[in-house]
């Protein structure tokens, strides 16, 4: 479980989408609540924190 918490905190720390206050909130949550904070992070916040924008190209267009 400690490995999961460390990996989750690393994801949060490296994210540009999370402001300083939210990072502090996640750190306190993981320390104080442990697996409950981990479950909340996994179910609700991870997709938002790790979301990356992808540019989708239409296969029929040529960029030559």
BELVENWO-V874973 format. One record per helix or strand of 3 or more residues. SS is the DSSP state (A for helix, B for strand). FROM is the first residue (numbers start at 1). TO is the last residue. If there is no record, write none. Layout:
SS&FROM&TO, SS&FROM&TO
This chain:
A&2&14, A&20&33, A&35&50
